[in-house]
Amino acid sequence: FSHSPFPIPQLGIHTHNDSETAVANALAGVLEGVGMVQGTINGYGERCGNANLCSVIPNLQLKLGYKCIQDDQLAKLSQASRLISEIVNLAPDDHAAFVGRSAFAHKGGIHVSAVAKNPLTYEHIQPEQVGNQRRIVISDQSGLSNIIAKAKSFGHELDKKDPTCREILQRMKDLESQGYQFEAAEASFDLLMREALGYREPPFELKGFHVHCDMLQETQGSLRNCMATIKVAVKGHEMLLEVAEGNGPVSALDKALRNALVQFYPEIASFYLTDYKVRILDGGAGTSAKTRVLVESSNGEQRWTTLGVSTNILEASYQAVVEGIEYGLLLRSPGKTVLQSSS
């Protein structure tokens, strides 16, 4: 560190996070003359973890003036954090300081409006300095400023005077009152915006599905076999009927849909699910409770999240899966030509 009184590190500090002070103690050590800080990316370590270098490095360099690494290296910090998470097979901490997905997220309408005018009102550094980015969160707290900012991030130009802007806001709030939550499913929100703006033209339409599961008890446990039959219409082609088996109803449904579509859209072969989450929205309703399903998909280069909501978990799942495939295809050809009515 350039400000250290020692040209060669003579003292080092190795802190653990048992009392949530690992980073603070490491920084205090440097201020007292320590020339080497030991830590780990994302703070991974035994018990409560080690000093998180993703917090130590930017605090030293951007807050305290110590030159730890080159600026272009610092700009790759968020990428390094996510890479290490992938390697150790742990979900990234969205709320991690500096590098978390929510570190520079803004939800309330006043916040978003202020950040649009002067980012320093709610951001302590420029997100790009650590390889992160500003994120405008869409929720029932959102105002028109959120909608406009989020639309811009997806390449859509909106104006507060445009009635479509208020239409999108009202549609979003109506859906959230039914259990939808777009904060964690930005791909679904982009599809909602595209539909309101006239950009959306689904490449296929799922007309119906049937799922059948057998459970056979054996001496070694239970054998589950699920079969899904789907009927799907692909634009410009006849109705298709496809059958597939899976290790569960959602797996079978997903496979049947992919099998039907891959002949028309070969890129679907590179799509895969990276996460599948189910949330019970009204637990007091028992097995009749409404469920929210979040599906995270990837094409190996990008990730996107879609959602579905229904009292039928299979219906909620297929909503999320269908939108996930549609959005994946959209990423390959993101045209925004306003569609003309066929009537």
ABEGO torsion letter per residue (X at the ends): XAABABABBABBBBBBAAAGAAAAAAAAAAAAGBABBBBBBGGBEBEAEBBBAAAAAAAAAAAAGBBABBAAAAAAAAAAAAAAAAAAGBBBBAABBGABAAAABBABAAAAAAAAABAAAABABBAAAAGBBBBBBBBAABBAAAAAAAAAAAGBBBBAABAAAAAAAAAAAAAAAAGBBAAABAAAAAAAAAAAAGABBBABBBAEBBBBBBBBBBAAEBBBBBBBBBBBBBBGBBBBBBBBBBABAAAAAAAAAAAAAAAABAAAAABBBABBBBBBABAAAEAABBBBBBBBBBAGABBBBBBBBBABAAAAAAAAAAAAAAAAAAAABABABBBBBAX
